[in-house]
Amino acid sequence: MKAGWVAAAVRAKGLVGRHPGADGAREIAAGPTLDDGLRRLATTPYARYARPATNLPEAQRAVSATLLWHLRVLAGWLPPGGARLLVPLAAGFEIANVVDVLSDGRRTDVPAPYRLGALETAWRSLARADTPAQVRAALAASPWGDPGADTPWALVTGMRMAAARRTALTVPPARRWAQGRAALLTARERFVQGRSLPDPVRRDAARLLGTRAPAAATYQEFHGRLPAAARWVLSGVEEPGGLWRAEARWWRTVLRDGTALLREGRYGPRVVVGAVAVLSVDAWRVRAALESAARGGRPGEVFDALV
């Protein structure tokens, strides 16, 4: 194993070891106020970005910004070309930036974009887009691909499905997660929102789920047509209204698989992918914990299902 991968794997394990984990998230969630949660957060690695936060959205974004910073630090430790492994895993931050671009003018509280550095796919082009049509053109000219339409929903849904497709192709240890994410996204859009997927999005879904599942007319039919590699995420979820439980299962699975990758004896790309998974789950869990604190220290069902 090359020395660069060994150094990156050691750094990755060090980053994971400093985070609050499930017990720390429970402490944050149990705070009777958001201020109590923020005081507990100040003792964690999230403190760097969270100190200026005064409300829940700012605090949750600070947690996400900390995760991105740690992914960028980790990318800097990878050997030449290794950052390509992390780019699809960090795609959610570029998607969040595009969501903010598309909402600009309708909101007065649009935050500064996430700074992606070496983890960007096409952000410099997307940041110059002034209209949804220009966003679509920038996506079509990039590895994201054409989402098939220029409505805000189509643009964001296209990016989310493309992120799953790119993850499955580029990050083999994460392929199962990508298939589960594609199943969740398809089920939510088709059977909760009642929307038909644009053609490019449906093709990406078919690459991950096979051609039969995305064409299903009902949720039950969709569930039955999923390949085994993706069906796990909807196990026991008989109706679309229970998809939040499937979402919690997806996060638990990413955590379990990521922890197993971290424990592998060999220092290499799989350990780094495992670290990204565990760090991502930790951030998701802490964001949920902060919401629980803001609600008076009453953890919600989603938080309980994950932790």
C-alpha distance (Angstrom), angle and dihedral (degrees) to the residues before:
residue distance angle dihedral
M1 . . .
K2 3.81 . .
A3 3.79 116.6 .
G4 3.82 90.5 -121.0
W5 3.79 92.3 60.8
V6 3.80 91.5 45.5
A7 3.82 90.7 52.9
A8 3.80 91.3 46.6
A9 3.79 92.5 49.3
V10 3.81 92.0 49.8
R11 3.80 90.0 49.1
A12 3.79 90.7 47.6
K13 3.79 92.8 53.4
G14 3.79 89.8 47.7
L15 3.79 91.9 54.0
V16 3.79 92.2 50.3
G17 3.79 92.9 48.9
R18 3.80 92.9 59.2
H19 3.81 97.2 55.5
P20 3.82 124.2 99.7
G21 3.80 97.7 -115.9
A22 3.79 124.2 -168.8
D23 3.80 95.5 -42.2
G24 3.79 92.9 50.4
A25 3.79 91.1 47.5
R26 3.81 90.1 52.7
E27 3.80 90.1 53.3
I28 3.81 91.0 51.6
A29 3.80 91.8 46.0
A30 3.79 92.7 51.0
G31 3.80 94.0 57.8
P32 3.80 109.4 116.3
T33 3.83 90.9 -136.8
L34 3.78 138.8 25.6
D35 3.81 88.7 -111.0
D36 3.80 89.2 59.7
G37 3.78 89.8 49.9
L38 3.80 91.3 49.2
R39 3.81 91.3 51.1
R40 3.80 89.5 54.6
L41 3.80 90.0 44.7
A42 3.81 89.2 55.4
T43 3.82 89.2 68.2
T44 3.83 92.3 58.3
P45 3.81 134.4 71.9
Y46 3.83 87.5 -95.2
A47 3.81 89.9 72.0
R48 3.82 94.6 89.4
Y49 3.79 93.6 70.0
A50 3.81 98.5 23.1
R51 3.82 99.2 61.8
P52 3.85 95.4 88.2
A53 3.82 93.3 44.8
T54 3.81 115.5 118.2
N55 3.80 101.9 167.4
L56 3.80 139.6 33.5
P57 3.84 99.4 -95.2
E58 3.81 91.1 49.9
A59 3.80 91.9 47.7
Q60 3.80 93.5 48.1
R61 3.79 92.0 47.7
A62 3.81 89.2 49.8
V63 3.80 89.0 56.7
S64 3.80 90.6 51.4
A65 3.80 91.9 46.2
T66 3.81 89.5 53.0
L67 3.80 90.6 52.5
L68 3.80 90.6 51.0
W69 3.80 91.5 49.0
H70 3.78 90.9 52.4
L71 3.81 91.0 49.2
R72 3.80 89.3 51.5
V73 3.80 90.7 49.5
L74 3.79 89.5 49.3
A75 3.81 91.1 48.7
G76 3.79 88.8 54.7
W77 3.79 90.1 58.4
L78 3.79 94.4 52.4
P79 3.80 120.6 100.3
P80 3.83 117.5 -103.2
G81 3.79 110.2 -58.9
G82 3.80 92.6 12.4
A83 3.79 94.0 110.0
R84 3.82 87.9 73.3
L85 3.80 86.1 75.1
L86 3.81 91.2 62.0
V87 3.82 100.2 41.3
P88 3.84 96.3 83.1
L89 3.81 90.8 41.0
A90 3.82 89.1 56.9
A91 3.81 93.9 44.7
G92 3.80 92.5 109.6
F93 3.79 90.6 71.9
E94 3.80 92.7 56.1
I95 3.80 89.0 47.0
A96 3.82 89.6 51.9
N97 3.80 89.6 51.9
V98 3.80 90.4 52.6
V99 3.81 91.0 48.9
D100 3.81 87.5 56.1
V101 3.82 91.7 47.3
L102 3.79 90.1 52.7
S103 3.81 92.4 48.5
D104 3.82 94.9 47.1
G105 3.79 108.8 121.5
R106 3.80 93.0 27.1
R107 3.81 94.1 64.4
T108 3.77 131.9 48.4
D109 3.80 94.8 -162.3
V110 3.81 101.2 60.6
P111 3.82 105.9 149.3
A112 3.77 126.0 -137.1
P113 3.81 110.4 -83.3
Y114 3.76 120.5 -96.4
R115 3.80 110.6 -96.1
L116 3.79 104.9 -124.0
G117 3.79 103.7 178.3
A118 3.80 111.1 174.5
L119 3.82 90.3 -2.8
E120 3.79 96.3 69.3
T121 3.79 122.4 110.9
A122 3.80 102.3 -169.8
W123 3.79 105.7 -25.2
R124 3.81 96.7 129.8
S125 3.81 89.4 59.1
L126 3.79 94.0 40.9
A127 3.81 92.2 49.6
R128 3.81 89.5 61.2
A129 3.81 92.8 54.0
D130 3.81 113.9 110.0
T131 3.81 99.7 -179.1
P132 3.80 137.0 35.2
A133 3.81 88.8 -109.3
Q134 3.80 89.9 57.1
V135 3.81 90.6 47.5
R136 3.80 89.0 53.6
A137 3.80 91.7 49.3
A138 3.80 91.6 50.4
L139 3.79 91.3 49.1
A140 3.79 92.5 48.0
A141 3.81 90.7 53.7
S142 3.82 92.3 51.3
P143 3.82 138.6 61.4
W144 3.80 87.6 -88.0
G145 3.79 90.9 72.8
D146 3.80 131.2 -152.1
P147 3.83 110.6 -45.9
G148 3.81 90.8 -154.2
A149 3.83 100.1 -115.8
D150 3.78 139.7 31.2
T151 3.79 102.0 -125.7
P152 3.81 111.8 118.4
W153 3.81 90.7 -115.3
A154 3.81 93.2 51.7
L155 3.80 92.5 46.6
V156 3.80 94.7 51.6
T157 3.81 95.2 39.9
G158 3.80 89.8 49.1
M159 3.79 90.8 52.4
R160 3.79 93.0 47.9
M161 3.79 93.6 51.6
A162 3.80 91.1 42.7
A163 3.81 89.1 53.2
A164 3.80 89.5 56.1
R165 3.81 91.1 47.9
R166 3.80 92.8 48.5
T167 3.80 92.3 46.6
A168 3.80 92.1 52.1
L169 3.82 91.6 50.2
T170 3.80 99.3 42.0
V171 3.81 104.6 32.2
P172 3.83 109.5 45.2
P173 3.85 95.3 -175.4
A174 3.82 88.3 57.2
R175 3.81 98.0 47.9
R176 3.82 93.0 102.1
W177 3.80 90.6 52.1
A178 3.80 90.2 49.6
Q179 3.80 91.7 52.0
G180 3.78 91.1 49.5
R181 3.81 90.6 48.8
A182 3.82 90.8 50.3
A183 3.80 90.2 51.5
L184 3.81 92.0 50.7
L185 3.80 93.3 47.0
T186 3.80 93.1 48.2
A187 3.80 93.4 46.8
R188 3.78 93.1 48.1
E189 3.80 95.3 48.2
R190 3.80 96.6 41.3
F191 3.79 103.1 38.3
V192 3.81 105.8 23.3
Q193 3.79 101.8 33.6
G194 3.83 93.9 28.8
R195 3.80 93.8 -134.7
S196 3.77 129.7 144.7
L197 3.79 113.7 -129.7
P198 3.82 116.4 -116.3
D199 3.80 112.1 -110.2
P200 3.84 96.7 -102.8
V201 3.80 90.9 48.5
R202 3.80 91.1 49.1
R203 3.81 90.3 50.4
D204 3.81 91.0 51.8
A205 3.81 89.5 48.5
A206 3.81 89.9 50.5
R207 3.80 91.0 53.4
L208 3.80 88.7 58.6
L209 3.81 102.8 30.9
G210 3.79 104.6 26.3
T211 3.80 124.7 -108.0
R212 3.82 98.2 -81.5
A213 3.81 101.4 59.9
P214 3.85 99.1 54.4
A215 3.83 89.2 50.1
A216 3.83 94.1 54.0
A217 3.79 116.6 125.7
T218 3.82 97.4 -148.8
Y219 3.78 137.1 33.7
Q220 3.79 92.0 -115.7
E221 3.79 90.8 51.6
F222 3.80 90.3 47.6
H223 3.81 90.7 50.8
G224 3.79 91.7 50.8
R225 3.80 94.5 48.3
L226 3.79 96.7 51.5
P227 3.80 116.1 111.6
A228 3.80 115.7 -113.6
A229 3.81 90.0 -107.6
A230 3.82 89.3 66.0
R231 3.80 104.5 23.3
W232 3.83 92.3 80.0
V233 3.79 92.3 75.1
L234 3.82 92.8 62.3
S235 3.81 96.6 39.9
G236 3.80 109.3 139.8
V237 3.81 93.2 4.3
E238 3.79 101.0 117.8
E239 3.81 99.0 171.0
P240 3.83 133.7 38.9
G241 3.81 89.5 -117.0
G242 3.80 88.7 70.4
L243 3.78 95.7 58.0
W244 3.81 90.5 108.8
R245 3.81 86.6 69.0
A246 3.79 89.2 52.1
E247 3.80 88.8 50.7
A248 3.83 90.2 54.1
R249 3.81 89.9 47.7
W250 3.80 89.8 52.3
W251 3.81 91.1 54.7
R252 3.82 92.2 45.7
T253 3.79 89.8 51.0
V254 3.79 92.7 49.4
L255 3.81 88.6 50.5
R256 3.80 93.9 48.9
D257 3.80 94.1 45.4
G258 3.79 92.7 43.2
T259 3.81 91.5 51.0
A260 3.81 90.0 51.0
L261 3.82 90.9 51.2
L262 3.80 90.2 50.5
R263 3.79 90.9 54.2
E264 3.78 94.7 54.2
G265 3.77 112.9 119.9
R266 3.80 96.9 -130.2
Y267 3.80 119.0 78.5
G268 3.77 107.3 -134.9
P269 3.80 147.2 98.0
R270 3.80 94.2 -44.4
V271 3.80 91.5 59.1
V272 3.81 89.7 50.9
V273 3.81 91.6 50.0
G274 3.80 89.2 49.1
A275 3.80 90.8 52.4
V276 3.81 91.8 50.6
A277 3.80 89.3 51.0
V278 3.80 94.5 50.3
L279 3.81 93.1 43.9
S280 3.82 90.3 49.8
V281 3.79 92.6 50.6
D282 3.79 90.6 47.7
A283 3.81 91.1 53.9
W284 3.81 91.9 46.9
R285 3.81 90.5 49.0
V286 3.82 93.6 48.1
R287 3.80 91.1 49.2
A288 3.81 88.3 54.2
A289 3.81 90.1 46.1
L290 3.80 91.6 54.3
E291 3.79 89.7 52.5
S292 3.79 89.4 51.7
A293 3.82 90.7 51.6
A294 3.80 90.2 49.2
R295 3.81 88.2 54.1
G296 3.79 92.0 56.5
G297 3.78 101.3 -84.4
R298 3.81 94.2 -59.7
P299 3.80 108.7 133.7
G300 3.78 112.6 -145.2
E301 3.79 127.5 -130.1
V302 3.80 93.7 -97.0
F303 3.79 91.9 54.2
D304 3.80 91.8 46.6
A305 3.80 90.7 48.3
L306 3.79 91.5 54.7
V307 3.80 101.0 38.9
